Amino acid sequence: EVRLEESGGGLVQPGGSLRVSCAVSGFSVSRYCTGWFREVPGKEREGVVVIDRVGFSNYADSVKGRFTISREGPKNTLHLQMHSLKPEDTATYYCVAAISAECYTFWPGSDGLDYWGKGTSVNVSS
């Protein structure tokens, strides 16, 4: 059974940092396309970053230079380190995975994604 379980969300001040993580079970994070999407009520779901099997990553322009995705193989965990957070980064962040498609075939869209976590909330506010 595939499971994606996010953790690490919370409240952070503008300019601060936060790391969200995703514990994955049912497949190896190093063998498939995985990543993070985010959603704000009333707005279109946005791709934040995806990383492919060989470690190549694609970031949304809005987070380039501030966010970094990483994989922790032994723990089969995906991380998203976020720095210089802005109020517009406030959203629910979802861990995602594509088992049957390569990242480049659908990024920055989400059509190729097979699995979504339940999400973790990030609130950037003073």
C-alpha positions as CSV (number, residue, x, y, z in Angstrom):
1,E,0.0,0.0,0.0
2,V,1.3,3.4,-1.0
3,R,1.2,6.1,1.7
4,L,2.5,9.6,1.8
5,E,2.5,11.3,5.2
6,E,3.5,14.9,5.6
7,S,4.7,16.6,8.7
8,G,6.4,19.7,9.9
9,G,4.0,22.4,8.9
10,G,3.2,25.3,11.2
11,L,3.3,29.0,11.8
12,V,6.4,31.0,10.9
13,Q,7.2,34.6,10.6
14,P,8.0,36.3,7.2
15,G,11.7,35.8,6.5
16,G,11.8,32.6,8.5
17,S,12.5,29.0,7.7
18,L,10.7,25.8,7.9
19,R,11.2,22.2,6.8
20,V,8.3,19.9,5.9
21,S,8.8,16.2,5.4
22,C,7.0,13.3,3.8
23,A,7.3,9.8,5.0
24,V,6.8,7.4,2.1
25,S,5.8,3.8,2.2
26,G,5.0,1.4,-0.7
27,F,7.8,2.5,-3.0
28,S,11.3,3.9,-3.0
29,V,11.5,7.7,-3.2
30,S,14.7,7.4,-5.1
31,R,13.1,5.4,-8.0
32,Y,10.2,7.6,-9.0
33,C,9.2,11.2,-9.6
34,T,8.2,12.8,-6.3
35,G,7.7,16.4,-5.2
36,W,5.6,19.0,-3.5
37,F,2.5,20.9,-4.6
38,R,0.6,23.5,-2.7
39,E,-2.9,24.8,-2.6
40,V,-4.6,27.9,-1.2
41,P,-8.4,27.9,-1.0
42,G,-9.9,29.7,-4.0
43,K,-6.7,29.5,-6.0
44,E,-5.4,27.0,-8.5
45,R,-3.2,24.2,-7.1
46,E,0.5,25.1,-7.8
47,G,3.5,22.8,-8.3
48,V,6.3,23.8,-6.0
49,V,9.0,21.3,-7.0
50,V,9.5,17.8,-8.4
51,I,12.6,15.6,-8.4
52,D,13.1,12.8,-10.8
53,R,14.8,9.4,-10.5
54,V,18.2,10.7,-11.2
55,G,17.9,13.6,-8.9
56,F,17.1,16.4,-11.4
57,S,14.7,18.9,-9.9
58,N,12.4,21.5,-11.3
59,Y,11.2,24.4,-9.1
60,A,8.4,26.9,-9.6
61,D,9.9,30.4,-10.3
62,S,8.2,31.7,-7.2
63,V,10.4,29.5,-4.9
64,K,13.6,29.2,-6.8
65,G,16.6,30.1,-4.6
66,R,14.5,29.8,-1.4
67,F,13.2,26.2,-1.4
68,T,15.2,23.0,-1.6
69,I,14.0,19.5,-2.1
70,S,15.9,16.5,-0.8
71,R,15.5,12.8,-0.4
72,E,16.6,10.7,2.5
73,G,17.0,7.2,1.1
74,P,17.5,5.1,4.2
75,K,14.4,6.6,5.8
76,N,12.5,6.8,2.5
77,T,11.6,10.3,3.2
78,L,11.2,13.5,1.2
79,H,12.0,16.9,2.6
80,L,11.3,20.5,1.5
81,Q,13.5,23.1,3.2
82,M,12.0,26.5,2.9
83,H,13.9,29.7,3.6
84,S,13.0,33.4,3.3
85,L,9.4,32.6,3.6
86,K,6.8,35.1,2.4
87,P,3.1,35.5,3.3
88,E,2.3,34.3,-0.2
89,D,3.9,31.0,0.6
90,T,1.0,30.3,3.0
91,A,-0.7,27.2,1.8
92,T,-1.4,23.5,2.4
93,Y,1.6,21.6,1.1
94,Y,1.1,18.2,-0.4
95,C,3.7,15.5,-1.0
96,V,3.1,13.9,-4.4
97,A,4.4,11.0,-6.4
98,A,4.2,9.8,-10.0
99,I,4.8,6.1,-10.5
100,S,3.7,5.7,-14.1
101,A,5.1,9.0,-15.5
102,E,8.4,10.9,-15.6
103,C,8.4,14.3,-14.0
104,Y,9.1,16.2,-17.2
105,T,6.1,14.8,-18.9
106,F,3.6,16.8,-16.8
107,W,5.5,19.4,-14.8
108,P,4.4,22.1,-13.9
109,G,1.0,20.5,-14.1
110,S,-0.2,17.6,-12.0
111,D,-1.9,15.3,-14.5
112,G,0.8,12.7,-14.2
113,L,0.6,12.3,-10.4
114,D,-0.6,9.1,-9.0
115,Y,-0.5,9.7,-5.3
116,W,-1.1,12.6,-2.9
117,G,-0.6,13.0,0.8
118,K,-3.2,14.6,3.0
119,G,-1.2,17.8,3.3
120,T,0.4,19.9,5.9
121,S,-0.5,23.5,6.6
122,V,2.2,26.3,6.4
123,N,1.2,29.7,7.6
124,V,3.6,32.6,7.1
125,S,2.4,35.5,9.2
126,S,3.7,38.0,11.7
